[in-house]
Amino acid sequence: MSPTSTAPDLVVTGSLDGFSTRLDEERRAGRTVGVVLTMGALHEGHASLLRRAADECDVVVLTLFVNPIQFAEAADLANYPRTLESDLAVARAEGCDLVFAPSVEEMYPDWPRPPATTVTVHALVDRWEGASRPGHFDGVATVVTKFLSAAGRCRTYFGEKDFQQLAVVRRLARDLSLPAEIVGCPIVREPDGLAMSSRNARLSPAERVAAVTLSRALAAGAAAFASGAARADVEAAMVREVAGQPLVDLDYAVLVGADDLEPADAGSAAPLRLLVAARVGPVRLIDNLDPRPAR
């Protein structure tokens, strides 16, 4: 791809300076900017974020970048799907105005030497995905900081499926005074309840069937919560659901505070979240649910 190219009604650039300059021009013209940060392999969940951005902003921007520094395992990075042409088709279909698809060297000029400067959000990364994937959230926080610093004042849209990531990004933007409003958007699910994820494409047919156990575990936890069960019993209900599926290797199934992600009492009046993570065959999947149904 050339540094900047144009498709009908869509500009595609691989230049960090070009990305930043274009958005400065849009704001000077009085237009608001909505940004959706992705690693590509787009699905309906990503499309829903682009539609939300289009509803609320004048200019819609999509980034496509498989960020190597958030992968602990080389095989996981190598196997992550890269589907540029179909991603651009989604961008066009959803009325995107600008796609930023940089090379690794554009984002990290010294690559393959990793960046000397990284960002850590200490308060939120010690548990759950942070414990299971050391360094993952440092990689996420670093690339998000780079993207949002370059983007300038904007609204940026994240799916709630990666709930811990959303919490990390919110804290990051607040602590570093980044000029971005972080907007969380509801999880988009398959008809059988499986949360949409780019990783789902790597599941075999049998693993795909087994993966629905994650959403069923969350439903079991929510039912126990609604019955007035204590946290230990809510979590036990989720564990029992997963235990019945031999293809699913559970990492954690927990009830936490939605803001600090610390284990929470089921009787707390604060916002709560059920979190679950498991390996299904070679693929690690996560899901979550608010145990209190929307009124």
C-alpha positions as CSV (number, residue, x, y, z in Angstrom):
1,M,0.0,0.0,0.0
2,S,1.3,3.5,-0.8
3,P,1.6,5.9,2.2
4,T,-1.7,7.6,1.1
5,S,-4.2,6.3,-1.4
6,T,-7.8,7.1,-2.3
7,A,-10.7,4.7,-2.9
8,P,-14.2,6.1,-3.7
9,D,-15.1,8.3,-0.7
10,L,-12.3,6.6,1.4
11,V,-8.8,7.8,2.0
12,V,-6.3,5.2,3.1
13,T,-3.0,6.2,4.6
14,G,-0.1,4.5,6.2
15,S,1.6,7.7,7.4
16,L,1.3,8.8,11.0
17,D,1.9,12.4,10.0
18,G,-0.7,12.1,7.3
19,F,-3.2,10.7,9.7
20,S,-2.6,13.5,12.2
21,T,-2.6,16.3,9.6
22,R,-5.9,15.1,8.0
23,L,-7.7,15.1,11.4
24,D,-6.3,18.6,12.3
25,E,-7.8,19.8,8.9
26,E,-11.2,18.3,9.7
27,R,-11.4,20.0,13.1
28,R,-10.3,23.3,11.7
29,A,-13.2,23.0,9.2
30,G,-15.5,22.6,12.2
31,R,-16.1,18.9,11.9
32,T,-16.1,16.4,14.8
33,V,-14.0,13.3,14.7
34,G,-14.9,9.7,15.7
35,V,-12.1,7.1,15.8
36,V,-12.4,3.3,16.0
37,L,-9.1,1.5,16.9
38,T,-8.8,-2.1,15.7
39,M,-6.4,-4.8,14.7
40,G,-8.4,-5.6,11.6
41,A,-10.2,-8.9,10.9
42,L,-13.3,-6.8,11.1
43,H,-16.7,-8.3,12.0
44,E,-20.2,-7.0,12.9
45,G,-19.0,-5.9,16.3
46,H,-16.5,-3.5,14.7
47,A,-19.1,-2.4,12.1
48,S,-21.4,-1.5,15.0
49,L,-18.7,0.8,16.4
50,L,-18.3,2.5,13.0
51,R,-22.0,3.0,12.8
52,R,-22.1,4.5,16.3
53,A,-19.2,6.8,15.3
54,A,-21.1,7.9,12.2
55,D,-24.2,8.6,14.2
56,E,-22.4,10.9,16.6
57,C,-19.5,12.4,14.6
58,D,-19.0,14.2,11.3
59,V,-15.8,12.3,10.3
60,V,-15.3,8.5,10.9
61,V,-11.8,7.1,11.2
62,L,-10.7,3.5,11.3
63,T,-7.3,2.2,12.3
64,L,-6.0,-1.2,11.2
65,F,-2.9,-2.3,13.0
66,V,-1.8,-5.7,14.5
67,N,0.2,-4.4,17.4
68,P,3.1,-6.8,18.0
69,I,4.0,-5.5,21.5
70,Q,0.8,-6.7,23.0
71,F,1.4,-10.3,22.1
72,A,3.4,-12.4,24.5
73,E,3.4,-15.5,22.2
74,A,5.0,-15.3,18.8
75,A,2.7,-17.9,17.5
76,D,-0.4,-15.9,18.6
77,L,0.9,-12.9,16.7
78,A,1.7,-14.9,13.6
79,N,-1.7,-16.6,13.6
80,Y,-3.7,-13.4,14.1
81,P,-5.8,-12.9,11.0
82,R,-4.8,-10.2,8.6
83,T,-7.6,-9.3,6.1
84,L,-6.9,-5.9,4.7
85,E,-9.1,-6.0,1.6
86,S,-12.2,-7.3,3.4
87,D,-11.5,-4.7,6.2
88,L,-11.5,-1.9,3.6
89,A,-14.7,-3.2,2.2
90,V,-16.3,-3.0,5.6
91,A,-14.9,0.5,6.0
92,R,-16.5,1.6,2.7
93,A,-19.8,-0.1,3.5
94,E,-20.0,1.8,6.8
95,G,-19.2,5.1,5.3
96,C,-15.8,5.5,6.8
97,D,-13.9,8.6,5.7
98,L,-10.3,7.7,6.6
99,V,-8.4,4.5,7.2
100,F,-5.0,4.5,8.9
101,A,-3.2,1.3,8.3
102,P,0.5,1.8,9.3
103,S,3.4,-0.6,9.1
104,V,5.1,-1.8,12.3
105,E,8.1,0.4,11.4
106,E,5.8,3.5,11.1
107,M,4.5,3.0,14.6
108,Y,7.8,1.8,16.1
109,P,10.7,3.3,14.2
110,D,13.4,1.1,15.8
111,W,11.6,-2.1,15.1
112,P,12.5,-5.0,15.5
113,R,13.8,-3.5,18.6
114,P,10.8,-2.8,20.8
115,P,10.1,0.8,21.9
116,A,12.2,2.1,24.8
117,T,9.2,4.0,26.1
118,T,6.0,2.1,27.1
119,V,2.9,3.0,29.1
120,T,1.7,1.0,32.1
121,V,-1.7,1.5,33.9
122,H,-0.7,0.0,37.2
123,A,-4.0,-0.1,39.0
124,L,-5.9,-2.2,36.5
125,V,-3.5,-4.7,35.0
126,D,-2.4,-7.0,37.8
127,R,-5.4,-9.4,37.7
128,W,-7.4,-11.4,35.1
129,E,-6.1,-10.8,31.6
130,G,-3.1,-8.9,33.0
131,A,-2.1,-11.9,35.1
132,S,-2.7,-14.4,32.3
133,R,-1.0,-12.3,29.6
134,P,2.0,-10.5,31.2
135,G,2.9,-7.3,29.3
136,H,-0.3,-7.4,27.2
137,F,-1.9,-4.2,28.6
138,D,1.4,-2.3,28.5
139,G,1.4,-3.0,24.7
140,V,-2.3,-1.9,24.5
141,A,-1.7,1.2,26.5
142,T,1.3,2.2,24.5
143,V,-0.3,1.9,21.1
144,V,-3.5,3.5,22.2
145,T,-1.5,6.5,23.6
146,K,0.3,6.8,20.3
147,F,-2.9,6.7,18.2
148,L,-4.9,9.1,20.4
149,S,-2.0,11.5,20.7
150,A,-1.8,11.6,16.9
151,A,-5.6,11.7,16.4
152,G,-6.1,14.8,18.6
153,R,-9.5,15.8,20.0
154,C,-12.0,13.1,19.2
155,R,-14.5,10.5,20.4
156,T,-13.1,7.0,20.3
157,Y,-15.3,3.9,20.4
158,F,-14.4,0.6,22.2
159,G,-16.5,-2.6,22.5
160,E,-17.4,-3.8,26.0
161,K,-16.3,-7.3,25.1
162,D,-12.7,-6.5,26.1
163,F,-14.0,-5.0,29.3
164,Q,-10.7,-4.9,31.1
165,Q,-9.1,-3.2,28.1
166,L,-11.9,-0.6,28.1
167,A,-11.3,0.1,31.8
168,V,-7.5,0.4,31.1
169,V,-8.1,2.9,28.2
170,R,-10.5,5.0,30.3
171,R,-8.0,5.3,33.1
172,L,-5.2,5.9,30.6
173,A,-7.0,8.8,28.9
174,R,-8.0,10.3,32.3
175,D,-4.5,10.1,33.9
176,L,-2.6,11.4,30.8
177,S,-5.2,14.0,29.9
178,L,-5.5,12.6,26.4
179,P,-7.9,14.7,24.2
180,A,-10.3,11.9,23.6
181,E,-13.7,10.9,25.0
182,I,-13.8,7.1,25.5
183,V,-17.1,5.6,24.5
184,G,-18.0,2.0,25.5
185,C,-20.4,0.2,23.2
186,P,-22.4,-3.0,23.9
187,I,-21.1,-6.5,23.0
188,V,-22.4,-7.8,19.7
189,R,-23.2,-11.5,19.8
190,E,-23.8,-14.4,17.4
191,P,-27.4,-15.7,17.3
192,D,-26.4,-18.5,19.8
193,G,-24.9,-16.0,22.2
194,L,-21.2,-16.2,21.5
195,A,-19.5,-12.8,21.7
196,M,-18.1,-11.8,18.3
197,S,-14.4,-11.9,18.1
198,S,-11.8,-12.0,15.3
199,R,-10.4,-15.0,17.1
200,N,-13.6,-17.0,16.5
201,A,-12.4,-17.7,12.9
202,R,-9.7,-19.9,14.3
203,L,-12.1,-22.3,16.0
204,S,-12.8,-25.7,14.5
205,P,-16.5,-26.6,14.1
206,A,-16.5,-28.6,17.4
207,E,-14.7,-25.8,19.2
208,R,-17.1,-23.2,17.9
209,V,-20.0,-25.2,19.4
210,A,-18.1,-25.5,22.7
211,A,-17.2,-21.8,22.8
212,V,-20.9,-20.9,23.5
213,T,-20.2,-22.3,27.0
214,L,-18.7,-18.9,27.9
215,S,-21.9,-17.0,27.4
216,R,-23.9,-19.8,29.1
217,A,-21.6,-19.5,32.1
218,L,-22.2,-15.8,32.3
219,A,-26.0,-16.4,32.1
220,A,-25.7,-19.0,34.9
221,G,-23.7,-16.5,37.0
222,A,-26.3,-13.8,36.4
223,A,-29.1,-16.2,37.4
224,A,-27.4,-17.0,40.6
225,F,-26.8,-13.3,41.3
226,A,-30.5,-12.5,40.7
227,S,-31.4,-15.2,43.2
228,G,-29.4,-13.3,45.9
229,A,-26.5,-15.7,46.0
230,A,-23.2,-14.6,47.5
231,R,-20.1,-13.9,45.3
232,A,-18.6,-17.4,45.9
233,D,-21.9,-19.1,44.8
234,V,-22.2,-16.8,41.7
235,E,-18.7,-17.7,40.6
236,A,-19.3,-21.4,41.4
237,A,-22.3,-21.4,39.1
238,M,-20.2,-20.1,36.2
239,V,-17.5,-22.7,36.9
240,R,-20.0,-25.6,37.0
241,E,-21.3,-24.5,33.5
242,V,-17.8,-24.6,32.0
243,A,-16.9,-27.9,33.8
244,G,-19.4,-29.7,31.7
245,Q,-17.6,-28.8,28.4
246,P,-14.4,-30.8,28.0
247,L,-13.1,-28.7,25.1
248,V,-13.1,-25.5,27.3
249,D,-10.2,-24.9,29.7
250,L,-11.3,-22.3,32.1
251,D,-8.9,-19.6,33.3
252,Y,-11.2,-17.5,35.5
253,A,-14.9,-16.8,36.1
254,V,-15.3,-13.9,38.6
255,L,-17.6,-11.2,39.9
256,V,-15.8,-7.8,40.1
257,G,-16.4,-4.1,40.5
258,A,-17.0,-2.6,37.1
259,D,-14.7,0.4,37.8
260,D,-11.7,-1.1,39.7
261,L,-12.0,-4.8,38.5
262,E,-11.4,-6.0,42.0
263,P,-13.4,-9.0,43.5
264,A,-16.7,-7.5,44.7
265,D,-19.4,-8.6,47.1
266,A,-22.6,-9.5,45.3
267,G,-24.5,-7.2,47.6
268,S,-22.6,-4.1,46.6
269,A,-24.6,-1.2,45.2
270,A,-21.7,-0.2,42.9
271,P,-21.6,-1.3,39.3
272,L,-20.6,-4.9,38.9
273,R,-19.4,-7.2,36.1
274,L,-19.1,-10.9,35.5
275,L,-15.9,-11.8,33.7
276,V,-14.9,-15.1,32.1
277,A,-11.9,-16.3,30.2
278,A,-11.0,-19.7,28.8
279,R,-9.0,-21.5,26.2
280,V,-11.0,-23.3,23.6
281,G,-8.7,-25.5,21.6
282,P,-5.8,-23.2,20.6
283,V,-7.8,-20.0,21.0
284,R,-8.1,-17.8,24.1
285,L,-11.6,-16.3,24.4
286,I,-13.1,-13.7,26.9
287,D,-16.6,-12.5,27.6
288,N,-18.4,-10.5,30.3
289,L,-21.9,-9.5,31.4
290,D,-23.5,-6.9,33.7
291,P,-25.3,-9.1,36.2
292,R,-28.0,-6.4,36.7
293,P,-30.2,-6.4,33.6
294,A,-30.9,-3.0,32.0
295,R,-34.1,-1.5,33.2
